[in-house]
Amino acid sequence: MRWTLLLVAAFVLSIPSQSAQKLKLKFKDGTTLDGAEIYVPTISNSTGHPNGLGLILKYHNKLYIHHFPYRQPRKVTRFTNNGIDDGKYKAVQVMEELEHYSPRSSRLEPSPSELGYSCTPSRIAFFHFDRPTLNTLHKAIARNGRISTANKSSALKSIHGAYYANPKPRYYNTQQTSRIWQAEADRDVARYKDKVFYGKWLEQPELAPVKFQRLLRAHRQRTP
């Protein structure tokens, strides 16, 4: 009997905690979070559950607030035959916008009250993430037994839709929308630095609390 209990205990300890599963996530704007967690509330009346509108993340045990940075168009090479089907193609360089979306292209809502931060919305729609990350999120949500059936179903359906959705340039982020969002988030985060982790700190570690600055500088050295 004693050996049976020990084997059961060892098996339970070998299973990663669903609420503390660390994930590597990447946004379409290039931001990378290595060690993020999907927030799954322990209270039933919370507004923070993953669902079809997206999810809320925790990073370094803090509520994650994304900064939605604007990325400049990039120069890419394309091949064209100038409309003549003679088998000859010419390489031309054109400017192509990066597919990344404005924060206001998705429905915004206040952050869950139990996290003590009711300012900048923290829910992130799935279409803000790249395809490999959508695969990661699909697996993590599907396997999490603490997410209700209804919420899990709507979240997985939304992830599927985001994975196969065609780019929608009219919703792309712009310098203006990014600047407006960050002006609001900068102000709110300054009041609640002890409760959140702000994505902007990844690019500007000097803005972060001292306890995060060494970690963030290491992150910048690892990230191209």
C-alpha positions, -999 to +999 in steps of 0.1 A: +000+000+000+028+024+009+046+017-024+014+023-043+009+057-026+045+067-033+041+057-070+009+078-073+026+108-056+055+105-080+032+104-110+013+134-099+044+154-093+057+145-128+027+162-144+032+199-152+008+222-134-018+234-159-021+268-142+017+273-143+026+259-178+053+281-193+049+289-230+070+306-256+047+329-275+053+353-304+031+382-316+028+391-353+046+424-344+077+404-334+074+406-296+084+373-280+074+361-245+094+331-233+078+317-202+043+332-205+013+316-188-024+316-198-044+331-171-071+307-159-090+322-129-098+302-098-130+321-092-161+313-113-174+349-117-141+362-131-141+379-165-106+366-172-113+331-186-100+323-221-128+324-246-136+333-282-125+369-277-089+359-268-070+353-236-052+371-207-015+363-201+007+364-171+044+369-174+069+366-145+038+361-123+024+395-133-006+405-155+008+411-190-001+443-208+009+443-244+022+476-260+012+469-296+043+484-312+041+497-348+065+480-373+077+498-404+070+482-439+099+460-450+116+457-484+109+424-501+119+409-535+092+398-559+093+384-594+072+397-622+068+390-659+053+424-666+022+408-679+039+390-707+038+352-705+073+345-721+088+327-692+111+356-683+108+372-649+123+403-634+132+407-597+118+439-582+120+452-547+088+466-531+078+478-497+054+454-479+035+461-448+040+437-419+008+419-409+002+432-374-030+445-360-041+476-341-052+470-305-085+485-313-092+460-341-105+436-314-131+440-287-117+456-255-128+450-220-115+459-185-089+436-169-103+411-143-109+429-110-092+402-089-058+411-105-060+446-091-056+464-124-087+479-140-071+503-165-057+493-199-075+462-213-054+431-210-073+406-231-055+398-264-073+385-295-058+354-310-052+370-344-024+390-328-002+359-326+017+341-353+008+306-366+033+286-345+021+304-314-015+296-323-006+259-325+010+262-290-021+280-276-045+255-292-026+226-275-023+243-241-060+253-240-073+220-252-053+201-225-062+225-196-089+208-175-096+240-155-111+258-185-148+252-189-162+233-219-180+263-232-150+286-229-126+260-243-148+254-273-152+291-282-114+297-277-104+268-299-128+278-326-114+313-325-078+300-327-088+280-357-103+310-374-072+332-366-049+305-381-067+304-414-078+340-417-067+361-446-047+392-438-069+423-433-048+454-441-076+478-430-071+466-394-033+468-395-016+488-367-004+523-376+020+548-360-010+568-348-030+539-332+002+525-316+011+560-302-024+565-288-025+531-271+009+534-256+002+569-242-027+554-223-009+523-213+022+542-202+001+563-178-018+533-164+012+511-159+031+538-141+004+536-114+005+498-111+041+488-117+039+462-089+009+444-105+018+442-142+045+433-167+045+458-196+055+446-231+073+479-237+098+470-211+112+443-234+124+470-258+132+497-232+144+479-200+153+512-184+115+519-180+110+487-160+112+483-122+148+477-111+141+440-102+133+433-139+161+453-156+189+427-155+165+401-167+153+423-196+188+432-207+195+394-210+163+390-230+174+416-255+208+399-259+191+366-267+164+380-290+175+390-325 
